[in-house]
Amino acid sequence: MCVETKPRFLLFVLLLLFVSHTTCFSIVGDTLLVGQSLSASETLISQNGAFQLRFFKSGPSVNIYLGIWYKNFGNTINVWVANRESPSNDPASSKLELSADGNLVLLMNSTKTVWSTALASSMSNASTAEAVLLDDGNFVVRDGSNPPTIYWQSFDYPTDTWLPGGKLGINKHTGQLFIEWNRSHRYWSSGDWNGEIFALVPEMRLNNILKFSHLSNENESYFTYSVCNTSILSRTVIDVSGQMQQLVWLGDFRDWFPLWSQPDQVDVYGLCGAFEVFNENSASYDCECLKGFEPLVQNDWSSGCVRKSPLQCENKRSVGKEDGFLKISYLTLPANSKTYQKESAERCRLDCIEICSCVAYADNNNGGCLLWEGDLMNLKQSAIAAGRAGEEIYVRLAASELELQIGNGTGMALYI
């Protein structure tokens, strides 16, 4: 199994930054028995008091989610969400119930199922089932008469956080972990597991806080870790930058500190949205729209950019000046191009202008032509000295935008 991401980033997970607006809870212990339920005003607390399971809201939204949180960090750190893709919108009628067949069911209006563990009817005795929030943050459905028998566990369905004791599947053929963008583009791998660490994460060797293990059998192959000192808290997350980070809580400093992070931010695929450039020259690593484009959502670079002016080729009446191209230099080019060999730069330009879906072209300096259709992703402004040669791309713009950019309507310009 590989580590993959959904929009925007998912490592075995989806990145969730939720802020709770619910402030009053009553504690009902750490266990639900068959027929019992947890209302939106109640919470389960693990026996050691480290974790809590409760309902919460996401920002100003009316949507209601069920999640696991660190109990001693207020409303700031969520480690698992049950129904991130199917929220409830009625806190008064929302409840989590352990049903007679042993399934956990999140209900709204008493009858509508919002989320469920959807277990097959293979329990030997569903009447003895119990749902327990364990001390390691794992929420399980198990056989109450034989607790080691676990029917379902939240550790098998992580979101943005991987806790000690959780399993992270490893590709059995390569012995590696992967991070993917949008389930389609693999932008980082851990390297081979050598029995102690992953080859591309040498920082794993530099601490005596955590112990890493790889276990493999006929049914599964997975990677896990534990904390050497159980009084220390640790978690592994995919954060908003698209990086995997191993964090530990240092009580003396009252803060979380990274032991390691991978990959480097500049190597994260899709860090900036469509038609945006990641600027390596900026100290703050800014994302900015290409010339002739503007943010789809103001103050939200992850949403990407859209054209300020529509292309002439998209006008069915075919009136107005022909589209042109703006030359942008010192870039790392997107990978999703179509390649045509032995074509001149002029032929490449003509090929692109004849295809309305073509948004950019480039000369690969080897007598070939590169064309891009659809969104331009993963453009990076290279951190090199001005005046040095770099890769160039010609981005298609409406004639009106070209005139605004260079003032002479020639359709060509250079900016850094």
N, C-alpha and C positions, 0 to 999 in steps of 0.2 A: 504494500500500500504506500502511496506517495503522500507527501504533505502538499496540500493544494490550497488555493485561495479562491474565494468568490468575491464579487465586487464589494468593497474595494480590495481588502486583503483578507485571506483566510488561510491560516496555517493549520490544518487539522481543525480549523476554527474560523469564526467570523469576528472581526473586530467590533466590540460593543463598548461604548462609553455612555453609561446610563447614569442619570441623576435622579435619585428618589425624592418624591415629594410627599411620601407617606411618613408620618411621624409617630403615630400611636400604634403599638402592637401589644397583644397579649401572648404570653409564651405558653405553648402546649407541649413542652418536652421535646424529645428528639425523634419521636416515633408516631406513625399513623398505623392503626390496625384496620383490618377490613371493615368497611362501613363508616369509618371515621373520615372527617374532612378538615381542611384548613381553609379558613375564610381569608378575605383580603385584609382583615385587621389582626390576623394572628401570624405567629412565626414559630418555626421549629428552630431549636438551638442544639448544636452538637453537644455531646456529654462533656467535653473538655472546655466548652464555651468559646471555641475559636471561630466557628462558622454559624451562619444563620440562613435559613430558607424562608423567603417571604415574597409577597407581591410588591411591585413598585411601578412607578410611572417613569417614562423616558422624557426628560425635559418638560416643555409645556404641553406635550401631547396628552390626549385623554387615554391613550393606549395603556393597557395594564399587562405587565409581564411577571413571570414567576422566575426568581433567580436565587443563586447562592452568593452570599457576601461574607467577607471577613467581619465578624461581629465587632471587633474592637477598633475598627477604622471608620466608624460612622456610616455614611452613605456614599463613600468614595470609591471603594474597590469591589467590583462585581467579578466573580470568577466563573459563573455559568448561568445560562439562560435557557429555560425550557422551551418557550414558545416565541422565539424572536421573529419567526416568520408568520405567526398567527396570533397576534395580540388580542386580548379582550378589551372591550371598550366600556365595560360596566363594572366598576369595582364593587358596587353593592351586591351584585349577584354572582360574582366570580368566586369559585372555590376549587380547591384541589382535593380529590376524593380517591381513596383506595377502594376500588369497586370489588364486588363479590367474586369476580373472575381473576383477581390479583393484579389488575392493571391500575396504574395511576392515570386519572382522568381529570383534566382541567375543564371545568364546566362554567358556562355563562347562562344565566336565566334558568338554572337548574337542569336543563335538558340539552343545551347546545354544547357539543364537544369542541373545545378550542384546540386542545392538544392531548395526546395520549401516549403511553409507552407502547401501545399496540403489540403486546406480547401474544404469541400464539398460545392456544389452550393446551400447554404441555406441562403445567404444574401438577405435581402428584396430588397436592391438597391445597387448593387456593385459599381455603378458609384459614390456614395458618400463616398466610403471607403477611408481611409487615414492611412498611416503608420507613427507612431510618436514615437520618443525616449523621454520617460517621465523623469521627474526629479529624480525619484527613481531608474533609470537604467533599467526600464522595457521597452522593445520595443514592441509596440502593433499595431495590425491592428484593427481599430475601425470604427464605423459609424460616419463620419464627421458631419452629421446633428443631431446626438444624441450620443455624445462622451462617455457616460457611457456604451453604447453597444459595448462590445469588442468581436471580432470574434476570435482573436488569440493573444497570448502574450508570450514573451520569458521566463517570470517567470514560465511558465508551462513546460519548457524544459531546466532546468538548467544544467550547466556543472560541473565545480569544485567549484562554488561559489554560496552561498545562501545569497541574499541581504535582508535587512529589507523590509518587505511588501510581500516578496515571500512566497509561500505556500510549506510546506513540508508535504507530506502525511503521516498519521499515520495509522498503522494497527488497524482496528476497533475492532478486537477481543481482542488484547492484550493492546492497548493504548500505544504502544511503538514505538520508532524509532529503526531501525537496520542498521548496516553496514555489507555488505557482500563483500567477495573477489571473483572476477571472476564469480559473479552471482551464486556461488555454496556453499560457506562456510561462514556462519554467525559467525563473531568473536566478535561482540559487540552489546549490546542493551542498550537503555537509562534507562531502568526501567520504572515503571508506572508513568504516569502523575497524580499528586495529586492536580491539580488546580492551582499550582504556579510554580512548577519545576518538572523535571524528577528525580526520586528517585536516580539514579546513577550519576547525575550531580549536586551535592549539591552546586557547585560553582555558579550556576545560582542565588542563593539566596543572594550572597555576593556583589552584585553591584546594584546601582540605576541608571545605565546608560541605561539599556535595559528593555523593558516590553515584556513578553512572553504570548502568548495566544493560547488556543486550541479551535477550532471551529468545530462543527459537525452538519450535517443535513442529510437529506435523500439522498442527492447526493454525499456528500464528507465528509471526516474527515481529518482535517489538522492542523498543528502547524505553527504558524507564530510569528514574533517578530517585534518590532518597537524601535526606538531610542527616549528616553525621551527628549533629547535636539537635535533638528534637525540640529544643527551646528556640531554635532559629526558624524563622519563616522564609520560605523561598517560593517563587513562582516564575514560570516562563510564559511570556506573552508575545503576541504580535501587536505592535503598537501602531499608531496612526501613520508612521513613516514607512511601514511595510517591513520593518526589521523584526527579527526574533531577538528578544532580550531575556537574559537570565538575571533575575532580580533577587536581592536578599534584603530583609528588613534589619537595619541596625538601630536597635533600641536607644543607644546612647545619643544618636543623632536624630532620632525620631523621623527617619526617612528611608525610602527604598533606594538601594544603590545597585547599578548594573555590574555583574561579574564579567559578562561578555555580551556582545551584540553582533549579529550577522544578518545580511551582508552590510558593507558600507552603504550609507544612505544613497550615494551617487549611483550605486549599482541596483537599486530597487526599480523594477520595471513598473511603469505606470505611476511613478511617484507624483508626477504632474498629469493633469488631465489631457484630453484631446486638444491638439493645436496649441499646446503650451510648451515652453522651453524651460528646462531646469538649468539655472545659471550657476555653474561651478565657480565663477569669479566672485559671486556674492558671498559675504561672510555669513549671511543667514540662509544661504541656499534657497533663493527665491524661485518661485514658479511665475512665469509671466506669459501673457498671450503673444502669439506671433503678430507681427504687424498686419493690420487689416482685420484682426479678430478682437473680440471682447469677451469678458467672462459671461458664461451662461447664467451663473448665480454670483452676484457681487459678494466679495469677501469669502468665497469658497473655491479655492483653486482646484479642489478635487473634482469639481463638476465639469472642468474643461472650459473651452472657449468656442464661440460660434462666430461666423462671418458677420462683419458689420454691414456688408452689402452683398446681395445675392449675385451669383455668377450670371453673365449674359446667356450662357448656354442653357441655363435652367428656365429662361424665359421662352415660353412656347411660341410667342409671336416673333421671336428672333429680331428684336430691335435693340439699338444701342451699340456702343463700341464693344469690340471683341475683348474677351478676357486676356490678361497678360500674366507675367510671372515676376515675382520679387525674389532676387537672389539673396540668400542668407548664408553667411560663411562661419567657419570655425565651429562646426557642429558634429556631434556624433549622430549619424543618421539612423532612422527607424529600420528595423530588420524586415518588415513585411512588404518588401518591394517585389515587383516583377522585373526580371532581368532579360534584356534583349542584347545579344552580342553583335558586334561589328556595326554599330549605328553611330553616326555623328551626333554631336550635341544638337545641331539644328534639326536633324531628323527626329531626335528624341523629343524636342520641344513640339514639333508638329504632331507626333504621335499622341502626346499628352493633350494638346489643344483639341484634337479630333475626338477625344473620349471625354464626355462631360463629367464622368465620375472620377477622372484623373485629377488629383489635387496637387500633385507635385512631381517633379522629375529631377534627375541628377545624372551627371556623367561620371562613370566609375573610374575614369582615367586609364582604363585598359581597352579603350575602343568599344565600350559597351554602354548601354542605356538602362537606367533604373526608373521605373514608374511606380507611383503610389496611388492607390484608390482607397476611399473610405477615410477614416480618421488617421491623422498623423499622431503617433504615440511615441513616447520615450525620446523626444528630442532633447539633447544636452548641449549647452554652450560650453565649449572646451575651455579649460583653464590654461590657455597658452598665451604667450606674449603677442601683442599686436604686431602685425607685419609678417608673421609666420604663416605659411600655407596651411590651410585646414580643409576639411570636407565642406562641400557646398551643396545646397539644395535650392531648387527654384520652386517657390510656392505659388500656386495659382490664385489670383485675385481678380475681382471685378475691376474694370478700367477706371472707375471713379476712385477706388481705393488706391490704385497705383498713382494716379495724379495727386492724391493727397500725400502719398508717401514721398514722392520724389519731385513733384511739381512740374514735370515736363512730359508726362504721358508716354515715355518710352517703354515702360514696363520692366525696367531693369534698375536695381539699386543694390548697394552693399551696406550692411550694417553689422556691427559686432555686439 
